Amino acid sequence: MKGPVPSVRADAVADMARLMAAYPAGFGNRRRAAGLLLLAAAVGLFTGFAMWRLDFSLARILSGLGRLADFSLMMFPPSAGGRFWIYLQSLGETVAIAFLGTLSAALLAFPFSFLAAKNVIPNVFVHFGARRVLDVIRGVDTLIWALLWVSVVGLGPFAGLLAIACSDFGALGKLFSEAIETADRRPVDGVASSGGSRMQQVRFGVLPQVLPVIGGQCLYYFESNTRSATIIGIVGAGGIGVHLAEQIRVLNLQDVSFLVLMILAAVTVIDVVSTRLRTALVGRRAAPLG
Amino acid sequence: MTDRVPVAPSLPGGQAQALLAGYDRALAARRGRSLTALGVVLGCALLSAWAAEVRPGDLAANLYRFTSYIGRITPTLTWANLFGDLAEWYWNVGLWTRLLVETLLIAYVGTLVGGAIAVCLCFTASGNLGEIAWARFAVRRVLEFLRTVPEVVFALLFVIAFGLGPMAGVIAIALHTAGALGKLFFEIVENIDMKPVEGVRSSGGSWLHAVRFAALPQVAAGFASYALLRFEINVRGASVMGFVGAGGIGQELISAIRQFYYPDVSAILLMIIATVFVIDIADERIRHRLAAVESPK
């Protein structure tokens, strides 16, 4: 490595002017560089403006960092303070909320996604309308849904479940309809040409192609919902978030770090299991964007 | 059963029987597997329903409340006095717009800072360019931690450390974004073509040179695309930061919901949905163009 190699570079650097004249394409072009510089300057200026607007101040950041350092010291050692079984129970509740929320969202989104798929419903108004309904539902954050459902069915995990089901209905509906739209046309044509009805075309032409994809997406969402189910407790919608918010507010930080470790462990286990199942379902493929 | 008829006569007796029996067995095995999977899912669902205190009766009994809730948050708009009614519905539009802009800025700065952290860390965390094993392991664990702790939880803590206000929200979103994007980024880096990297290294370039001149040009478009997607997610996330006092429109929304100012709830929700909608569409346009930049390589 160290032998003749650096001398190649040294020669090249010494010969820079001639090389630049001989291979202008290799040295980028001035206008592009100027454009990039301008873009960077604009982004920098705008970011400065945004930080000023958002009351950033170095003094507050520094004092905050000092306090955070204190907090991290206070987090050790993590300890449940005798509430381990209560925490474990709420963790189970969280996983249950995530599982049931994903399941009901998937069951509701599945039939609806066919309405939103261009190749199943050729009517522009129906699939456009269905798409927009999904977009509106998706635009509202899970925490807002939780707050709304709490005021309908009262405090407790049931409200959280409905919140997860609602926000996932939008997300899964969109993903499912995209999966249906990218399905191969040929099996459908095959069923149609051998006299299959419209329903049979969907059942035997489209479904076998999309079911594994949909299953994989559901598993992925189950995992990501376990994370989001930890926060809906902050507005009183059940799960481990109730304890997490409470312990943070009273600065009982040993419990906080213990709860975070519990969540990390649960998410890791679910991650491993769902990756296994997903690989079995769809083979090795990149996870859908969450 | 009728679809078997054309097959049967064309084969000598025993063979057709054997084929059909094999077909039935294969079918039965598949059905059995599907039924088992269904049973497992159903069992888990029942167990979860018990754990999550699902009471279908409650839902049925209270469902009218959801529809009546929607009825109550719907503003009264009349043709005769449309502008007057609209003005009354959006009586506080000045403050809401300002808070919505604040929400967007929180998401913007959070995505930018988090993305920058993710770019700095992802090369060390990747399997192909991260050459120091312990650093790779450590960075990956840190990213995992940042990704798993939801931004609202960070915000709860930062509101205490940095004081109430949007700064806590920005830092919370930036940290969570660093974790989420860091993972996606190092997966992109792991999929690059290694030949340019070898080229740079073999002509005496340092590790940083290899990252800058061989890896970065291959991954920049992908990074930008994921960052844009994350910006959209963060706008939604920033809209609830106000729930815990970390700035943005969330504080107005939660006080409207908690104090039963029904028309205000729908007015603010509509503003959030419209904003997310516009960003969603703009995002998709830009990402399509980025994908076009990316594909000819």
Interface residues (C-beta under 8 A of the other chain):
Chain A: V5 P6 V8 R9 V43 F46 T47 A50 M51 R53 L54 D55 F56 S57 R60 I61 G64 L65 R67 L68 F71 G92 E93 V95 A96 I97 F99 L100 L103 D135 V136 R138 G139 V140 D141 L143 I144 L147 L148 W149 S151 V152 V153 G154 G156 P157 F158 G160 L161 L162 R227 S228 T230 I231 I234 V235 G238 G241 L244 A245 I248 R249 L251 V256 V260 I263 L264 V267 A286 L289
Chain B: V41 C44 A45 L47 S48 A49 W50 A51 A52 E53 V54 R55 D58 L59 N62 R65 F66 Y69 V101 E102 L105 I106 Y108 V109 L112 E144 F145 T148 V149 P150 V152 V153 L156 L157 F158 I160 A161 F162 G163 G165 P166 M167 V170 E187 S202 S203 G204 G205 Y226 L229 R236 G237 S239 V240 F243 V244 G247 L253 I254 I257 L269 I272 I273 V276 F277 D280
